[in-house]
Amino acid sequence: MVKLWVCEICGDPYIGEAPPANCPFCGVDQKYIKEAKEAKVTFKVDLNEKDRANAEHALQVEISNAAFYFCAAEKTDDLEGKLLFKALGKVEAEHASVWKKILKLASIVKGNDPCHVSNQENLEDSHVRETRAIEFYKQAAKEAQNSRIKQIFEAFVEVEKDHLGLSKERLK
């Protein structure tokens, strides 16, 4: 029987017989996907100064990474690379959308991060970007005073580690 599922991190719905292994929108693990009637999703959180600063920084990281990946998807010289970078761009854009909701922003300014024609160079940049994001998100999760903010940072650390694995695998 088909059910309605909701990701508790990004709030997006999914229809299927079972929850997907990962959210098809933000990429988080299945443990964050609940049947809609049981899901608890909120973007209305009280942010202290540090949580707000970290959320604002995270938004800029995600905008930058999404712009880079969309650029790489268009320019890279490898067909699989084009597909990978397009998928990564969509996930990073969804992460930016989550931070936009947390920060109560009406719109997101588009980034314009340069990319390369060389798939190898794009993979190397991807690796650096994901490593930087993981380190920042881990620290931000440790510093988080708000449990919802901590949950989002921890979930995104897992997703970015998956992304890092994709670049590592292809850089061999």
C-alpha positions in Angstrom: 0.0 0.0 0.0 1.3 3.4 -0.9 1.8 5.9 1.9 2.8 9.5 2.3 6.2 10.0 3.9 7.8 13.2 5.1 11.5 14.1 5.6 11.8 15.6 9.1 14.9 17.6 8.0 13.7 19.3 4.7 10.0 18.8 5.2 9.4 17.5 1.7 6.9 14.7 1.1 7.5 11.4 -0.7 4.9 8.9 -1.9 5.8 5.2 -1.8 5.2 1.8 -0.3 8.1 2.3 2.0 10.4 5.2 3.0 13.3 5.6 0.6 16.8 4.8 1.9 17.7 8.5 1.6 15.5 11.5 1.2 15.2 12.1 -2.6 15.4 15.9 -2.0 18.0 16.6 0.8 19.7 13.2 0.9 19.4 12.5 4.6 19.2 8.9 5.9 16.0 7.0 6.1 15.9 7.4 9.9 14.7 11.0 9.3 11.8 9.9 7.0 8.5 9.3 8.8 5.0 8.5 7.8 3.3 12.0 7.3 0.9 11.5 10.2 3.8 10.8 12.6 6.4 13.3 11.2 7.5 16.3 13.3 8.8 19.1 11.1 9.3 22.6 12.1 11.4 25.5 10.8 10.2 27.9 13.5 13.1 27.9 15.9 14.5 30.5 18.3 18.1 31.1 17.4 20.7 32.5 19.7 23.5 34.6 18.2 25.8 31.6 17.6 23.1 29.4 16.1 22.0 32.2 13.8 25.6 32.9 12.7 26.2 29.2 12.0 23.0 28.9 10.1 23.8 32.0 8.0 27.3 30.6 7.3 25.7 27.2 6.4 23.4 28.9 3.9 26.3 30.6 2.2 28.2 27.3 2.1 25.2 25.6 0.5 24.6 28.4 -2.0 28.2 28.3 -3.0 28.3 24.5 -3.4 25.1 24.4 -5.3 26.3 27.0 -7.8 29.6 25.1 -8.2 27.9 21.8 -8.8 25.4 23.2 -11.3 28.2 24.9 -13.2 30.2 21.6 -13.1 27.2 19.7 -14.4 27.1 21.9 -17.5 30.8 22.2 -18.2 32.5 19.0 -17.1 34.0 16.7 -19.8 32.6 13.5 -18.4 29.0 12.2 -18.9 28.8 10.5 -15.5 30.4 13.6 -13.9 27.6 15.7 -15.4 25.0 13.5 -13.8 26.8 13.4 -10.5 27.3 17.1 -10.3 23.6 17.8 -11.2 22.4 15.5 -8.5 24.8 17.1 -5.9 23.7 20.5 -7.0 20.0 19.6 -6.3 20.9 18.3 -2.9 23.0 21.3 -1.9 20.2 23.6 -3.2 17.7 21.8 -0.9 20.1 22.2 2.0 20.2 26.0 1.3 16.4 25.9 1.2 16.3 24.4 4.7 18.6 27.1 6.1 16.5 29.8 4.3 13.4 28.4 6.1 15.2 28.4 9.5 16.4 32.0 8.9 13.0 33.1 7.7 14.4 34.5 4.4 12.1 35.2 1.5 14.7 34.3 -1.2 18.2 33.0 -1.7 20.8 34.9 -3.6 22.3 32.7 -6.3 26.0 32.0 -6.0 28.4 32.1 -9.0 31.2 29.8 -8.0 33.5 28.9 -11.0 34.0 25.3 -12.0 36.2 23.5 -14.6 35.8 21.7 -17.8 38.0 18.9 -16.4 36.0 16.3 -14.5 39.1 15.5 -12.4 39.5 19.2 -11.3 35.8 19.4 -10.5 36.1 16.2 -8.4 39.1 17.6 -6.6 37.1 20.9 -5.9 34.1 18.8 -4.8 36.4 16.9 -2.3 37.7 20.1 -0.8 34.2 21.6 -0.5 32.7 18.6 1.1 35.5 18.2 3.5 35.2 21.9 4.5 31.4 21.6 4.9 31.8 18.5 7.1 34.3 20.1 9.4 32.1 23.3 9.8 28.9 21.3 10.3 30.5 19.1 13.0 31.6 22.2 14.8 28.3 23.9 14.4 26.5 20.8 15.7 28.7 20.8 18.8 28.0 24.5 19.4 24.3 24.3 18.7 22.1 25.3 21.6 18.8 24.6 19.8 18.1 20.9 19.4 16.5 21.4 15.9 19.5 23.2 14.6 21.8 20.5 16.1 19.6 17.8 14.4 19.9 19.5 11.0 23.7 20.0 11.2 24.2 16.4 12.3 22.0 15.1 9.4 23.8 17.2 6.9 27.2 15.9 8.2 26.0 12.5 7.2 24.9 13.6 3.7 28.2 15.5 3.1 30.1 12.4 4.1 28.2 10.5 1.4 29.1 13.2 -1.1 32.8 13.0 0.0 32.7 9.3 -0.6 31.4 9.8 -4.1 34.3 12.1 -5.0 36.9 9.8 -3.2 35.7 6.9 -5.2 36.1 8.7 -8.5 39.5 10.3 -7.6 41.2 6.9 -7.3 
